Amino acid sequence: MDATYKVSGMTCGGCVKSVTRALEQALAGAKVEVSLEAGTARVDGPHDPAKAKAAIEDAGFDVEA
């Protein structure tokens, strides 16, 4: 399942790295692309959306589906 999540609170490249790392750790095997400009995190591959949202929130950011 591919999904794009709207992530708010990212202000720099470090934020992008934090969200990317959190998603990659939580969703082993999924391809993750995080865009600061768009304020999104795209996950390609099978994953649990609840886990994705929890990983983003645990990294300190707000997320919408």
PDB file of N, H, CA, C and O in Angstrom:
ATOM      1  N   MET A   1       0.844  -1.184   0.000  1.00  0.00           N
ATOM      2  CA  MET A   1       0.000   0.000   0.000  1.00  0.00           C
ATOM      3  C   MET A   1       0.884   1.241   0.000  1.00  0.00           C
ATOM      4  O   MET A   1       1.774   1.369   0.841  1.00  0.00           O
ATOM      5  N   ASP A   2       0.652   2.133  -0.915  1.00  0.00           N
ATOM      6  H   ASP A   2      -0.071   2.029  -1.599  1.00  0.00           H
ATOM      7  CA  ASP A   2       1.374   3.396  -0.975  1.00  0.00           C
ATOM      8  C   ASP A   2       0.510   4.480  -0.336  1.00  0.00           C
ATOM      9  O   ASP A   2      -0.709   4.497  -0.506  1.00  0.00           O
ATOM     10  N   ALA A   3       1.155   5.381   0.400  1.00  0.00           N
ATOM     11  H   ALA A   3       2.145   5.367   0.539  1.00  0.00           H
ATOM     12  CA  ALA A   3       0.406   6.453   1.061  1.00  0.00           C
ATOM     13  C   ALA A   3       1.285   7.675   1.224  1.00  0.00           C
ATOM     14  O   ALA A   3       2.506   7.579   1.343  1.00  0.00           O
ATOM     15  N   THR A   4       0.633   8.828   1.227  1.00  0.00           N
ATOM     16  H   THR A   4      -0.359   8.906   1.130  1.00  0.00           H
ATOM     17  CA  THR A   4       1.321  10.084   1.501  1.00  0.00           C
ATOM     18  C   THR A   4       0.686  10.698   2.735  1.00  0.00           C
ATOM     19  O   THR A   4      -0.532  10.860   2.810  1.00  0.00           O
ATOM     20  N   TYR A   5       1.524  11.036   3.695  1.00  0.00           N
ATOM     21  H   TYR A   5       2.513  10.905   3.634  1.00  0.00           H
ATOM     22  CA  TYR A   5       1.062  11.625   4.942  1.00  0.00           C
ATOM     23  C   TYR A   5       1.470  13.090   4.996  1.00  0.00           C
ATOM     24  O   TYR A   5       2.603  13.435   4.664  1.00  0.00           O
ATOM     25  N   LYS A   6       0.564  13.935   5.407  1.00  0.00           N
ATOM     26  H   LYS A   6      -0.357  13.655   5.677  1.00  0.00           H
ATOM     27  CA  LYS A   6       0.841  15.364   5.591  1.00  0.00           C
ATOM     28  C   LYS A   6       1.477  15.522   6.970  1.00  0.00           C
ATOM     29  O   LYS A   6       0.879  15.172   7.987  1.00  0.00           O
ATOM     30  N   VAL A   7       2.704  16.058   6.987  1.00  0.00           N
ATOM     31  H   VAL A   7       3.190  16.342   6.160  1.00  0.00           H
ATOM     32  CA  VAL A   7       3.448  16.195   8.235  1.00  0.00           C
ATOM     33  C   VAL A   7       3.629  17.679   8.537  1.00  0.00           C
ATOM     34  O   VAL A   7       4.150  18.424   7.707  1.00  0.00           O
ATOM     35  N   SER A   8       3.207  18.104   9.706  1.00  0.00           N
ATOM     36  H   SER A   8       2.784  17.499  10.380  1.00  0.00           H
ATOM     37  CA  SER A   8       3.397  19.506  10.076  1.00  0.00           C
ATOM     38  C   SER A   8       4.434  19.602  11.191  1.00  0.00           C
ATOM     39  O   SER A   8       4.580  18.703  12.019  1.00  0.00           O
ATOM     40  N   GLY A   9       5.141  20.715  11.181  1.00  0.00           N
ATOM     41  H   GLY A   9       5.023  21.446  10.509  1.00  0.00           H
ATOM     42  CA  GLY A   9       6.146  20.957  12.198  1.00  0.00           C
ATOM     43  C   GLY A   9       7.575  20.794  11.698  1.00  0.00           C
ATOM     44  O   GLY A   9       8.516  21.088  12.435  1.00  0.00           O
ATOM     45  N   MET A  10       7.759  20.333  10.468  1.00  0.00           N
ATOM     46  H   MET A  10       6.994  20.094   9.869  1.00  0.00           H
ATOM     47  CA  MET A  10       9.110  20.203   9.923  1.00  0.00           C
ATOM     48  C   MET A  10       9.587  21.579   9.466  1.00  0.00           C
ATOM     49  O   MET A  10       8.888  22.274   8.729  1.00  0.00           O
ATOM     50  N   THR A  11      10.792  21.967   9.916  1.00  0.00           N
ATOM     51  H   THR A  11      11.359  21.403  10.515  1.00  0.00           H
ATOM     52  CA  THR A  11      11.309  23.292   9.573  1.00  0.00           C
ATOM     53  C   THR A  11      12.696  23.259   8.948  1.00  0.00           C
ATOM     54  O   THR A  11      13.190  24.291   8.495  1.00  0.00           O
ATOM     55  N   CYS A  12      13.339  22.080   8.916  1.00  0.00           N
ATOM     56  H   CYS A  12      12.937  21.241   9.284  1.00  0.00           H
ATOM     57  CA  CYS A  12      14.715  22.024   8.409  1.00  0.00           C
ATOM     58  C   CYS A  12      15.068  20.613   7.940  1.00  0.00           C
ATOM     59  O   CYS A  12      14.281  19.674   8.065  1.00  0.00           O
ATOM     60  N   GLY A  13      16.261  20.502   7.403  1.00  0.00           N
ATOM     61  H   GLY A  13      16.900  21.264   7.301  1.00  0.00           H
ATOM     62  CA  GLY A  13      16.728  19.206   6.938  1.00  0.00           C
ATOM     63  C   GLY A  13      16.845  18.183   8.052  1.00  0.00           C
ATOM     64  O   GLY A  13      16.660  16.987   7.828  1.00  0.00           O
ATOM     65  N   GLY A  14      17.152  18.652   9.255  1.00  0.00           N
ATOM     66  H   GLY A  14      17.302  19.624   9.437  1.00  0.00           H
ATOM     67  CA  GLY A  14      17.227  17.742  10.396  1.00  0.00           C
ATOM     68  C   GLY A  14      15.877  17.116  10.702  1.00  0.00           C
ATOM     69  O   GLY A  14      15.799  15.952  11.094  1.00  0.00           O
ATOM     70  N   CYS A  15      14.819  17.888  10.522  1.00  0.00           N
ATOM     71  H   CYS A  15      14.883  18.834  10.203  1.00  0.00           H
ATOM     72  CA  CYS A  15      13.462  17.367  10.724  1.00  0.00           C
ATOM     73  C   CYS A  15      13.170  16.267   9.713  1.00  0.00           C
ATOM     74  O   CYS A  15      12.602  15.228  10.050  1.00  0.00           O
ATOM     75  N   VAL A  16      13.569  16.513   8.470  1.00  0.00           N
ATOM     76  H   VAL A  16      14.030  17.357   8.197  1.00  0.00           H
ATOM     77  CA  VAL A  16      13.362  15.522   7.411  1.00  0.00           C
ATOM     78  C   VAL A  16      14.087  14.230   7.766  1.00  0.00           C
ATOM     79  O   VAL A  16      13.534  13.142   7.607  1.00  0.00           O
ATOM     80  N   LYS A  17      15.322  14.346   8.245  1.00  0.00           N
ATOM     81  H   LYS A  17      15.771  15.230   8.374  1.00  0.00           H
ATOM     82  CA  LYS A  17      16.088  13.159   8.623  1.00  0.00           C
ATOM     83  C   LYS A  17      15.428  12.422   9.772  1.00  0.00           C
ATOM     84  O   LYS A  17      15.401  11.191   9.790  1.00  0.00           O
ATOM     85  N   SER A  18      14.892  13.168  10.736  1.00  0.00           N
ATOM     86  H   SER A  18      14.913  14.168  10.721  1.00  0.00           H
ATOM     87  CA  SER A  18      14.229  12.544  11.887  1.00  0.00           C
ATOM     88  C   SER A  18      13.000  11.752  11.461  1.00  0.00           C
ATOM     89  O   SER A  18      12.798  10.622  11.906  1.00  0.00           O
ATOM     90  N   VAL A  19      12.176  12.348  10.593  1.00  0.00           N
ATOM     91  H   VAL A  19      12.340  13.266  10.232  1.00  0.00           H
ATOM     92  CA  VAL A  19      10.968  11.668  10.124  1.00  0.00           C
ATOM     93  C   VAL A  19      11.349  10.459   9.269  1.00  0.00           C
ATOM     94  O   VAL A  19      10.763   9.386   9.406  1.00  0.00           O
ATOM     95  N   THR A  20      12.323  10.637   8.398  1.00  0.00           N
ATOM     96  H   THR A  20      12.799  11.509   8.286  1.00  0.00           H
ATOM     97  CA  THR A  20      12.756   9.530   7.538  1.00  0.00           C
ATOM     98  C   THR A  20      13.260   8.369   8.379  1.00  0.00           C
ATOM     99  O   THR A  20      12.865   7.224   8.158  1.00  0.00           O
ATOM    100  N   ARG A  21      14.120   8.653   9.334  1.00  0.00           N
ATOM    101  H   ARG A  21      14.440   9.583   9.514  1.00  0.00           H
ATOM    102  CA  ARG A  21      14.676   7.613  10.194  1.00  0.00           C
ATOM    103  C   ARG A  21      13.585   6.896  10.977  1.00  0.00           C
ATOM    104  O   ARG A  21      13.586   5.669  11.075  1.00  0.00           O
ATOM    105  N   ALA A  22      12.658   7.664  11.533  1.00  0.00           N
ATOM    106  H   ALA A  22      12.658   8.661  11.454  1.00  0.00           H
ATOM    107  CA  ALA A  22      11.578   7.070  12.328  1.00  0.00           C
ATOM    108  C   ALA A  22      10.728   6.128  11.474  1.00  0.00           C
ATOM    109  O   ALA A  22      10.374   5.032  11.909  1.00  0.00           O
ATOM    110  N   LEU A  23      10.407   6.568  10.254  1.00  0.00           N
ATOM    111  H   LEU A  23      10.695   7.458   9.901  1.00  0.00           H
ATOM    112  CA  LEU A  23       9.582   5.721   9.380  1.00  0.00           C
ATOM    113  C   LEU A  23      10.340   4.488   8.920  1.00  0.00           C
ATOM    114  O   LEU A  23       9.780   3.392   8.892  1.00  0.00           O
ATOM    115  N   GLU A  24      11.603   4.650   8.560  1.00  0.00           N
ATOM    116  H   GLU A  24      12.059   5.540   8.582  1.00  0.00           H
ATOM    117  CA  GLU A  24      12.387   3.501   8.097  1.00  0.00           C
ATOM    118  C   GLU A  24      12.534   2.457   9.197  1.00  0.00           C
ATOM    119  O   GLU A  24      12.513   1.257   8.920  1.00  0.00           O
ATOM    120  N   GLN A  25      12.682   2.900  10.435  1.00  0.00           N
ATOM    121  H   GLN A  25      12.700   3.875  10.660  1.00  0.00           H
ATOM    122  CA  GLN A  25      12.808   1.962  11.549  1.00  0.00           C
ATOM    123  C   GLN A  25      11.485   1.259  11.842  1.00  0.00           C
ATOM    124  O   GLN A  25      11.467   0.067  12.150  1.00  0.00           O
ATOM    125  N   ALA A  26      10.390   1.989  11.747  1.00  0.00           N
ATOM    126  H   ALA A  26      10.404   2.957  11.497  1.00  0.00           H
ATOM    127  CA  ALA A  26       9.077   1.423  12.077  1.00  0.00           C
ATOM    128  C   ALA A  26       8.522   0.555  10.953  1.00  0.00           C
ATOM    129  O   ALA A  26       7.759  -0.379  11.198  1.00  0.00           O
ATOM    130  N   LEU A  27       8.910   0.869   9.721  1.00  0.00           N
ATOM    131  H   LEU A  27       9.530   1.628   9.521  1.00  0.00           H
ATOM    132  CA  LEU A  27       8.321   0.197   8.562  1.00  0.00           C
ATOM    133  C   LEU A  27       9.408  -0.471   7.724  1.00  0.00           C
ATOM    134  O   LEU A  27       9.660  -0.076   6.586  1.00  0.00           O
ATOM    135  N   ALA A  28      10.032  -1.466   8.288  1.00  0.00           N
ATOM    136  H   ALA A  28       9.827  -1.787   9.213  1.00  0.00           H
ATOM    137  CA  ALA A  28      11.126  -2.147   7.596  1.00  0.00           C
ATOM    138  C   ALA A  28      10.663  -2.633   6.223  1.00  0.00           C
ATOM    139  O   ALA A  28       9.613  -3.260   6.086  1.00  0.00           O
ATOM    140  N   GLY A  29      11.468  -2.328   5.221  1.00  0.00           N
ATOM    141  H   GLY A  29      12.322  -1.819   5.332  1.00  0.00           H
ATOM    142  CA  GLY A  29      11.164  -2.789   3.867  1.00  0.00           C
ATOM    143  C   GLY A  29      10.401  -1.797   3.012  1.00  0.00           C
ATOM    144  O   GLY A  29      10.334  -1.965   1.795  1.00  0.00           O
ATOM    145  N   ALA A  30       9.824  -0.769   3.613  1.00  0.00           N
ATOM    146  H   ALA A  30       9.879  -0.633   4.602  1.00  0.00           H
ATOM    147  CA  ALA A  30       9.080   0.227   2.837  1.00  0.00           C
ATOM    148  C   ALA A  30      10.030   1.323   2.368  1.00  0.00           C
ATOM    149  O   ALA A  30      10.994   1.653   3.058  1.00  0.00           O
ATOM    150  N   LYS A  31       9.758   1.880   1.207  1.00  0.00           N
ATOM    151  H   LYS A  31       8.975   1.611   0.646  1.00  0.00           H
ATOM    152  CA  LYS A  31      10.542   2.999   0.695  1.00  0.00           C
ATOM    153  C   LYS A  31       9.929   4.285   1.243  1.00  0.00           C
ATOM    154  O   LYS A  31       8.717   4.485   1.163  1.00  0.00           O
ATOM    155  N   VAL A  32      10.769   5.153   1.799  1.00  0.00           N
ATOM    156  H   VAL A  32      11.754   4.990   1.864  1.00  0.00           H
ATOM    157  CA  VAL A  32      10.300   6.380   2.441  1.00  0.00           C
ATOM    158  C   VAL A  32      10.906   7.588   1.745  1.00  0.00           C
ATOM    159  O   VAL A  32      12.113   7.633   1.507  1.00  0.00           O
ATOM    160  N   GLU A  33      10.066   8.569   1.419  1.00  0.00           N
ATOM    161  H   GLU A  33       9.086   8.532   1.612  1.00  0.00           H
ATOM    162  CA  GLU A  33      10.513   9.846   0.858  1.00  0.00           C
ATOM    163  C   GLU A  33       9.843  10.966   1.638  1.00  0.00           C
ATOM    164  O   GLU A  33       8.615  11.040   1.695  1.00  0.00           O
ATOM    165  N   VAL A  34      10.640  11.829   2.233  1.00  0.00           N
ATOM    166  H   VAL A  34      11.638  11.769   2.187  1.00  0.00           H
ATOM    167  CA  VAL A  34      10.104  12.941   3.022  1.00  0.00           C
ATOM    168  C   VAL A  34      10.485  14.242   2.333  1.00  0.00           C
ATOM    169  O   VAL A  34      11.643  14.446   1.968  1.00  0.00           O
ATOM    170  N   SER A  35       9.498  15.126   2.158  1.00  0.00           N
ATOM    171  H   SER A  35       8.557  14.960   2.455  1.00  0.00           H
ATOM    172  CA  SER A  35       9.730  16.412   1.502  1.00  0.00           C
ATOM    173  C   SER A  35       9.441  17.555   2.467  1.00  0.00           C
ATOM    174  O   SER A  35       8.321  17.713   2.950  1.00  0.00           O
ATOM    175  N   LEU A  36      10.475  18.348   2.736  1.00  0.00           N
ATOM    176  H   LEU A  36      11.386  18.219   2.343  1.00  0.00           H
ATOM    177  CA  LEU A  36      10.307  19.529   3.585  1.00  0.00           C
ATOM    178  C   LEU A  36       9.421  20.546   2.892  1.00  0.00           C
ATOM    179  O   LEU A  36       8.523  21.114   3.513  1.00  0.00           O
ATOM    180  N   GLU A  37       9.666  20.784   1.601  1.00  0.00           N
ATOM    181  H   GLU A  37      10.395  20.322   1.096  1.00  0.00           H
ATOM    182  CA  GLU A  37       8.923  21.790   0.841  1.00  0.00           C
ATOM    183  C   GLU A  37       7.429  21.480   0.790  1.00  0.00           C
ATOM    184  O   GLU A  37       6.598  22.370   0.968  1.00  0.00           O
ATOM    185  N   ALA A  38       7.095  20.218   0.546  1.00  0.00           N
ATOM    186  H   ALA A  38       7.771  19.495   0.402  1.00  0.00           H
ATOM    187  CA  ALA A  38       5.685  19.824   0.448  1.00  0.00           C
ATOM    188  C   ALA A  38       5.078  19.521   1.812  1.00  0.00           C
ATOM    189  O   ALA A  38       3.855  19.505   1.957  1.00  0.00           O
ATOM    190  N   GLY A  39       5.926  19.279   2.819  1.00  0.00           N
ATOM    191  H   GLY A  39       6.919  19.292   2.701  1.00  0.00           H
ATOM    192  CA  GLY A  39       5.422  18.915   4.140  1.00  0.00           C
ATOM    193  C   GLY A  39       4.778  17.551   4.142  1.00  0.00           C
ATOM    194  O   GLY A  39       3.755  17.331   4.791  1.00  0.00           O
ATOM    195  N   THR A  40       5.396  16.619   3.396  1.00  0.00           N
ATOM    196  H   THR A  40       6.227  16.798   2.869  1.00  0.00           H
ATOM    197  CA  THR A  40       4.806  15.287   3.274  1.00  0.00           C
ATOM    198  C   THR A  40       5.832  14.194   3.517  1.00  0.00           C
ATOM    199  O   THR A  40       7.041  14.400   3.418  1.00  0.00           O
ATOM    200  N   ALA A  41       5.301  13.033   3.837  1.00  0.00           N
ATOM    201  H   ALA A  41       4.319  12.866   3.917  1.00  0.00           H
ATOM    202  CA  ALA A  41       6.094  11.812   3.923  1.00  0.00           C
ATOM    203  C   ALA A  41       5.373  10.772   3.082  1.00  0.00           C
ATOM    204  O   ALA A  41       4.219  10.436   3.349  1.00  0.00           O
ATOM    205  N   ARG A  42       6.064  10.261   2.059  1.00  0.00           N
ATOM    206  H   ARG A  42       7.001  10.533   1.842  1.00  0.00           H
ATOM    207  CA  ARG A  42       5.479   9.244   1.188  1.00  0.00           C
ATOM    208  C   ARG A  42       6.088   7.894   1.545  1.00  0.00           C
ATOM    209  O   ARG A  42       7.305   7.758   1.674  1.00  0.00           O
ATOM    210  N   VAL A  43       5.219   6.903   1.701  1.00  0.00           N
ATOM    211  H   VAL A  43       4.231   7.014   1.596  1.00  0.00           H
ATOM    212  CA  VAL A  43       5.654   5.549   2.005  1.00  0.00           C
ATOM    213  C   VAL A  43       5.173   4.648   0.878  1.00  0.00           C
ATOM    214  O   VAL A  43       3.974   4.530   0.626  1.00  0.00           O
ATOM    215  N   ASP A  44       6.132   4.010   0.201  1.00  0.00           N
ATOM    216  H   ASP A  44       7.106   4.106   0.406  1.00  0.00           H
ATOM    217  CA  ASP A  44       5.813   3.065  -0.869  1.00  0.00           C
ATOM    218  C   ASP A  44       6.088   1.658  -0.370  1.00  0.00           C
ATOM    219  O   ASP A  44       7.171   1.360   0.134  1.00  0.00           O
ATOM    220  N   GLY A  45       5.101   0.809  -0.518  1.00  0.00           N
ATOM    221  H   GLY A  45       4.221   1.051  -0.928  1.00  0.00           H
ATOM    222  CA  GLY A  45       5.243  -0.573  -0.086  1.00  0.00           C
ATOM    223  C   GLY A  45       4.251  -0.905   1.005  1.00  0.00           C
ATOM    224  O   GLY A  45       3.612  -0.026   1.582  1.00  0.00           O
ATOM    225  N   PRO A  46       4.137  -2.187   1.272  1.00  0.00           N
ATOM    226  CA  PRO A  46       3.167  -2.621   2.286  1.00  0.00           C
ATOM    227  C   PRO A  46       3.573  -2.098   3.668  1.00  0.00           C
ATOM    228  O   PRO A  46       4.723  -2.229   4.086  1.00  0.00           O
ATOM    229  N   HIS A  47       2.607  -1.507   4.359  1.00  0.00           N
ATOM    230  H   HIS A  47       1.672  -1.400   4.020  1.00  0.00           H
ATOM    231  CA  HIS A  47       2.863  -1.012   5.709  1.00  0.00           C
ATOM    232  C   HIS A  47       1.549  -0.788   6.437  1.00  0.00           C
ATOM    233  O   HIS A  47       0.478  -0.745   5.832  1.00  0.00           O
ATOM    234  N   ASP A  48       1.657  -0.648   7.735  1.00  0.00           N
ATOM    235  H   ASP A  48       2.527  -0.683   8.226  1.00  0.00           H
ATOM    236  CA  ASP A  48       0.508  -0.372   8.591  1.00  0.00           C
ATOM    237  C   ASP A  48       0.425   1.147   8.785  1.00  0.00           C
ATOM    238  O   ASP A  48       1.310   1.737   9.404  1.00  0.00           O
ATOM    239  N   PRO A  49      -0.634   1.787   8.259  1.00  0.00           N
ATOM    240  CA  PRO A  49      -0.755   3.239   8.397  1.00  0.00           C
ATOM    241  C   PRO A  49      -0.709   3.718   9.846  1.00  0.00           C
ATOM    242  O   PRO A  49      -0.180   4.794  10.122  1.00  0.00           O
ATOM    243  N   ALA A  50      -1.248   2.945  10.757  1.00  0.00           N
ATOM    244  H   ALA A  50      -1.678   2.071  10.533  1.00  0.00           H
ATOM    245  CA  ALA A  50      -1.226   3.326  12.172  1.00  0.00           C
ATOM    246  C   ALA A  50       0.209   3.377  12.688  1.00  0.00           C
ATOM    247  O   ALA A  50       0.558   4.255  13.477  1.00  0.00           O
ATOM    248  N   LYS A  51       1.041   2.435  12.243  1.00  0.00           N
ATOM    249  H   LYS A  51       0.758   1.721  11.602  1.00  0.00           H
ATOM    250  CA  LYS A  51       2.453   2.430  12.644  1.00  0.00           C
ATOM    251  C   LYS A  51       3.182   3.631  12.057  1.00  0.00           C
ATOM    252  O   LYS A  51       4.028   4.233  12.719  1.00  0.00           O
ATOM    253  N   ALA A  52       2.855   3.978  10.819  1.00  0.00           N
ATOM    254  H   ALA A  52       2.168   3.489  10.282  1.00  0.00           H
ATOM    255  CA  ALA A  52       3.482   5.126  10.176  1.00  0.00           C
ATOM    256  C   ALA A  52       3.141   6.404  10.934  1.00  0.00           C
ATOM    257  O   ALA A  52       4.023   7.207  11.235  1.00  0.00           O
ATOM    258  N   LYS A  53       1.883   6.585  11.234  1.00  0.00           N
ATOM    259  H   LYS A  53       1.167   5.932  10.989  1.00  0.00           H
ATOM    260  CA  LYS A  53       1.459   7.782  11.962  1.00  0.00           C
ATOM    261  C   LYS A  53       2.109   7.841  13.339  1.00  0.00           C
ATOM    262  O   LYS A  53       2.567   8.899  13.769  1.00  0.00           O
ATOM    263  N   ALA A  54       2.148   6.708  14.026  1.00  0.00           N
ATOM    264  H   ALA A  54       1.776   5.848  13.677  1.00  0.00           H
ATOM    265  CA  ALA A  54       2.748   6.666  15.361  1.00  0.00           C
ATOM    266  C   ALA A  54       4.235   7.003  15.296  1.00  0.00           C
ATOM    267  O   ALA A  54       4.748   7.699  16.173  1.00  0.00           O
ATOM    268  N   ALA A  55       4.928   6.521  14.274  1.00  0.00           N
ATOM    269  H   ALA A  55       4.511   5.956  13.562  1.00  0.00           H
ATOM    270  CA  ALA A  55       6.361   6.797  14.138  1.00  0.00           C
ATOM    271  C   ALA A  55       6.608   8.285  13.928  1.00  0.00           C
ATOM    272  O   ALA A  55       7.530   8.854  14.512  1.00  0.00           O
ATOM    273  N   ILE A  56       5.788   8.913  13.097  1.00  0.00           N
ATOM    274  H   ILE A  56       5.039   8.451  12.622  1.00  0.00           H
ATOM    275  CA  ILE A  56       5.936  10.349  12.843  1.00  0.00           C
ATOM    276  C   ILE A  56       5.651  11.138  14.121  1.00  0.00           C
ATOM    277  O   ILE A  56       6.387  12.069  14.450  1.00  0.00           O
ATOM    278  N   GLU A  57       4.606  10.780  14.830  1.00  0.00           N
ATOM    279  H   GLU A  57       4.008  10.024  14.562  1.00  0.00           H
ATOM    280  CA  GLU A  57       4.261  11.470  16.061  1.00  0.00           C
ATOM    281  C   GLU A  57       5.317  11.248  17.141  1.00  0.00           C
ATOM    282  O   GLU A  57       5.641  12.167  17.893  1.00  0.00           O
ATOM    283  N   ASP A  58       5.855  10.029  17.220  1.00  0.00           N
ATOM    284  H   ASP A  58       5.593   9.282  16.609  1.00  0.00           H
ATOM    285  CA  ASP A  58       6.902   9.743  18.197  1.00  0.00           C
ATOM    286  C   ASP A  58       8.169  10.548  17.908  1.00  0.00           C
ATOM    287  O   ASP A  58       8.951  10.828  18.816  1.00  0.00           O
ATOM    288  N   ALA A  59       8.369  10.917  16.641  1.00  0.00           N
ATOM    289  H   ALA A  59       7.734  10.689  15.903  1.00  0.00           H
ATOM    290  CA  ALA A  59       9.522  11.740  16.269  1.00  0.00           C
ATOM    291  C   ALA A  59       9.288  13.215  16.601  1.00  0.00           C
ATOM    292  O   ALA A  59      10.193  14.036  16.456  1.00  0.00           O
ATOM    293  N   GLY A  60       8.069  13.551  17.048  1.00  0.00           N
ATOM    294  H   GLY A  60       7.333  12.884  17.165  1.00  0.00           H
ATOM    295  CA  GLY A  60       7.781  14.909  17.496  1.00  0.00           C
ATOM    296  C   GLY A  60       7.034  15.783  16.518  1.00  0.00           C
ATOM    297  O   GLY A  60       7.053  17.008  16.639  1.00  0.00           O
ATOM    298  N   PHE A  61       6.364  15.162  15.532  1.00  0.00           N
ATOM    299  H   PHE A  61       6.348  14.167  15.433  1.00  0.00           H
ATOM    300  CA  PHE A  61       5.649  15.925  14.516  1.00  0.00           C
ATOM    301  C   PHE A  61       4.192  15.519  14.475  1.00  0.00           C
ATOM    302  O   PHE A  61       3.819  14.444  14.944  1.00  0.00           O
ATOM    303  N   ASP A  62       3.366  16.394  13.908  1.00  0.00           N
ATOM    304  H   ASP A  62       3.668  17.268  13.528  1.00  0.00           H
ATOM    305  CA  ASP A  62       1.942  16.096  13.748  1.00  0.00           C
ATOM    306  C   ASP A  62       1.720  15.537  12.357  1.00  0.00           C
ATOM    307  O   ASP A  62       2.425  15.891  11.412  1.00  0.00           O
ATOM    308  N   VAL A  63       0.723  14.652  12.237  1.00  0.00           N
ATOM    309  H   VAL A  63       0.150  14.365  13.004  1.00  0.00           H
ATOM    310  CA  VAL A  63       0.491  13.984  10.956  1.00  0.00           C
ATOM    311  C   VAL A  63      -0.991  13.880  10.652  1.00  0.00           C
ATOM    312  O   VAL A  63      -1.821  13.701  11.544  1.00  0.00           O
ATOM    313  N   GLU A  64      -1.301  13.997   9.360  1.00  0.00           N
ATOM    314  H   GLU A  64      -0.626  14.142   8.636  1.00  0.00           H
ATOM    315  CA  GLU A  64      -2.647  13.759   8.850  1.00  0.00           C
ATOM    316  C   GLU A  64      -2.509  12.714   7.750  1.00  0.00           C
ATOM    317  O   GLU A  64      -1.464  12.625   7.105  1.00  0.00           O
ATOM    318  N   ALA A  65      -3.544  11.935   7.536  1.00  0.00           N
ATOM    319  H   ALA A  65      -4.393  12.007   8.060  1.00  0.00           H
ATOM    320  CA  ALA A  65      -3.498  10.920   6.467  1.00  0.00           C
ATOM    321  C   ALA A  65      -3.614  11.571   5.120  1.00  0.00           C
ATOM    322  O   ALA A  65      -3.595  10.884   4.098  1.00  0.00           O
TER     323      ALA A  65
END
